[in-house]
């Protein structure tokens, strides 16, 4: 047996090209002179080629089962020869080949964990946006429109650019404002439902003009604790005016506004006066008394407080004051 | 080491020398993009990319398994050079294509396996029907070129003499099976 082992090993070395010198010469001589030996060498050579082919096909089968990186679609190649030969060493590949059609198949690869993680994040964000924000938002908005009209909110800078201002349609502010009184502020926006569309109406300025307003101040020459001609905030809350003198007046810009919610009142900011529910053709006059502006309409005086806020008209009932205003 | 990936070129080379097929898979994944790009740029098809990849890695596998193999450059550079040689051969056969990248690769030559011989496919069938130990041993020795000592270590044999004896038995077993099938004269 040892001789056989050595002989086969010698033939292996010859076929690998590892023999040299006298050993190689002897081997070649034996090949020429011994046909049986030559036949054995040829036989061994053919078997070795078969072993090599089997190993090559096995490695190719392994390569065919490789999942490629995600950057490139996987190419699964059905190697023609491997289909005909059984490969017990690679059962997984056998199963793959049995299940796959012949030829090439492109497949996306999701093996990379970061891609999967990004996909989960994206899906979560979309779900949150749809169910947590968009749908509830839509429902609330529809509910708000169904209440037909009248959702109103305040906008502070109405008087500055009323024509171009854009209403804040934020739903939450609308819902909060429904509990407010309609007449406690100016700068209203009326939202009404007209069929399927929403019409938004603003307050509108209908006229403006400039008034040169005269100004007066009281003169109180004698004031004492026991006997005073002018009392301010005393019993009966009366003001006694002895005399008036004219002082330098000022020019007041007067604007006439139409309120969409029927607000009746005014807003005075320095020398700018906005009047609501008054018509330009109505006769009105203005007068300063002790730096306080009064508006006269149809024989009645209205005190204009320079608060910068929307305030209702308040008729002045102090007869002494009215008398003093009328005296000039 | 496995399951995470090989740390370096030397790891891959050492594992190939031991006949570890996982190293081949790693090599495939590491070099697919560059070889694919090269072949496609040079008028190749997806089908040809796969062929070149397979031929290249088989050649690399056999070259590395040789005892005298010495890696003097990056493994990816070496693999890419062999892939280019493989593709040049295919282009030469076609003759109607022109190569874009003509980098010099004369110093590195792919050592291809010889063309299939007479009845080799049928012998191949009988190889695959051997028991696993015999099959692995014969493949390691004849194809991978792994030396007896490494095979002994890899397959759990006592020493190289045991491997030599076992290899003889396996070879005889295969030879007898083949001879029974074809008859002695078929190999002349």
Interface residues (C-beta under 8 A of the other chain):
Chain A: X1 X4 X5 X8 X9 X12 X39 X42 X43 X44 X45 X46 X47 X48 X49 X50 X51 X52 X53 X54 X55 X56 X57 X58 X59 X60 X62 X63 X66 X68 X69 X71 X72 X75 X77 X79 X81 X85 X86 X87 X88 X89 X104
Chain B: X21 X24 X25 X28 X29 X32 X33 X36 X46 X47 X49 X50 X53 X54 X57 X58 X61 X113 X114 X116 X117 X118 X119 X120 X121 X122 X123 X124 X125 X126 X127 X128 X129 X132 X135 X136 X138 X139 X142 X143 X144 X164 X165 X168 X171 X172 X174 X175 X178 X179 X184 X187 X188
